[in-house]
Amino acid sequence: MIKKIDHIAIAVQNLEVSLETFLNVLGCDPKSVTIEEVPSENVRVAFIPVGESKIELLEPMNSEGAIAKFLLKNGDGLHHIALATDDIVRESERLKTVNITPLSEPKEGAGGKKILFLHPKETNRVLLEFAEKGH
């Protein structure tokens, strides 16, 4: 079951500059931000809490990976919307019954969450991520 919007992800060229901008716009305490590296995805991420959701800033760690390619093609901007679920495996199976095929099996993402993505061609040109809290 989908619970809420977990986060909205924005691809950025420079994490520090973008983080300062979003902290100023949102009026958030810099101490509330979580920054980590996700080597499997070749990104550094910053999570900024906004109510029950977050804004996730994604900076490529190198020229490899999806975010680096996205930035080359599109520049900074909205990358994906993540939806929180309590059972990612069940959601993955449910999606297949309505002819929507996830891009991969669930895998580990930032914050120890299990994640999977849906191709934008199947979701009105919006990259959607499903995220389940790690145990």
C-alpha positions as CSV (number, residue, x, y, z in Angstrom):
1,M,0.0,0.0,0.0
2,I,1.3,3.5,-0.9
3,K,1.5,5.6,2.3
4,K,2.6,9.0,1.2
5,I,5.1,10.9,-1.0
6,D,8.4,9.9,0.6
7,H,10.5,12.4,-1.3
8,I,10.8,14.5,-4.4
9,A,14.3,14.2,-6.0
10,I,16.1,17.0,-7.8
11,A,19.3,16.3,-9.8
12,V,22.0,19.0,-9.2
13,Q,25.4,19.8,-10.5
14,N,26.7,21.1,-7.1
15,L,25.2,19.7,-3.9
16,E,26.5,22.4,-1.5
17,V,25.3,25.3,-3.6
18,S,21.9,23.7,-4.2
19,L,21.6,22.7,-0.6
20,E,22.2,26.3,0.5
21,T,19.5,27.5,-1.9
22,F,16.9,25.0,-0.8
23,L,17.6,25.7,2.9
24,N,17.1,29.4,2.3
25,V,13.9,28.8,0.3
26,L,12.4,26.4,2.8
27,G,13.7,28.1,6.0
28,C,15.1,24.7,7.3
29,D,17.7,24.2,10.0
30,P,20.9,22.9,8.3
31,K,21.2,20.4,11.2
32,S,18.1,18.7,10.0
33,V,19.7,17.7,6.7
34,T,21.1,14.2,6.1
35,I,23.9,13.8,3.6
36,E,25.3,10.5,2.4
37,E,26.9,8.8,-0.5
38,V,25.3,5.9,-2.4
39,P,28.2,4.3,-4.3
40,S,25.9,1.8,-6.1
41,E,24.1,4.7,-7.8
42,N,27.2,7.0,-8.1
43,V,25.5,9.8,-6.2
44,R,25.8,12.0,-3.1
45,V,22.4,12.8,-1.7
46,A,21.1,15.4,0.7
47,F,17.7,14.9,2.3
48,I,15.9,18.0,3.5
49,P,12.8,17.3,5.7
50,V,9.6,19.1,4.7
51,G,6.7,18.0,6.9
52,E,6.3,14.2,6.5
53,S,8.2,14.2,3.2
54,K,11.7,15.2,2.0
55,I,13.4,16.9,-0.8
56,E,16.3,14.9,-2.0
57,L,19.1,16.6,-3.9
58,L,21.2,14.2,-6.1
59,E,24.7,15.1,-7.2
60,P,26.7,12.6,-9.3
61,M,30.0,11.4,-7.7
62,N,31.5,10.9,-11.2
63,S,30.6,10.9,-14.8
64,E,29.1,7.4,-14.6
65,G,25.5,6.6,-13.6
66,A,22.0,7.8,-14.2
67,I,22.2,11.2,-12.5
68,A,25.3,12.2,-14.4
69,K,23.7,11.2,-17.7
70,F,20.4,13.0,-16.7
71,L,22.3,16.2,-15.9
72,L,24.2,16.1,-19.3
73,K,20.9,15.7,-21.1
74,N,18.6,17.9,-19.0
75,G,20.6,20.1,-16.6
76,D,19.5,20.6,-13.0
77,G,15.9,19.8,-12.3
78,L,13.2,17.4,-11.1
79,H,14.4,13.8,-11.4
80,H,11.8,11.6,-9.7
81,I,9.0,11.3,-7.2
82,A,9.3,8.6,-4.5
83,L,6.3,6.9,-3.0
84,A,6.6,5.3,0.4
85,T,5.3,1.8,0.8
86,D,5.3,-0.7,3.6
87,D,5.8,-3.7,1.3
88,I,7.8,-3.1,-1.8
89,V,7.8,-6.7,-3.0
90,R,4.0,-6.8,-2.8
91,E,3.8,-3.5,-4.7
92,S,6.1,-4.8,-7.3
93,E,3.9,-7.9,-7.9
94,R,0.8,-5.7,-7.9
95,L,2.2,-3.5,-10.6
96,K,3.0,-6.4,-12.8
97,T,-0.7,-7.5,-12.6
98,V,-1.6,-4.1,-14.2
99,N,1.1,-4.4,-16.9
100,I,3.6,-2.0,-15.3
101,T,7.0,-3.5,-15.1
102,P,9.5,-2.1,-12.6
103,L,13.0,-1.4,-14.1
104,S,14.6,-3.8,-11.6
105,E,13.9,-5.9,-8.6
106,P,14.0,-4.1,-5.3
107,K,17.5,-3.0,-4.2
108,E,19.1,-1.0,-1.5
109,G,19.0,2.8,-1.8
110,A,19.9,5.8,0.3
111,G,19.1,5.6,4.0
112,G,19.0,1.8,3.9
113,K,15.7,1.8,2.1
114,K,14.6,-0.8,-0.4
115,I,13.8,0.9,-3.7
116,L,12.6,0.2,-7.2
117,F,11.9,2.5,-10.1
118,L,9.2,2.6,-12.8
119,H,10.1,3.6,-16.3
120,P,8.7,7.1,-17.3
121,K,7.4,5.6,-20.5
122,E,4.9,3.7,-18.4
123,T,4.0,6.6,-16.0
124,N,3.2,9.6,-18.2
125,R,6.9,10.7,-18.5
126,V,7.4,10.8,-14.7
127,L,10.1,8.6,-13.1
128,L,8.5,7.1,-10.1
129,E,10.4,5.3,-7.2
130,F,8.8,3.1,-4.6
131,A,10.6,3.1,-1.3
132,E,10.3,0.9,1.8
133,K,12.0,1.8,5.1
134,G,15.0,-0.5,5.9
135,H,14.6,-2.8,8.8
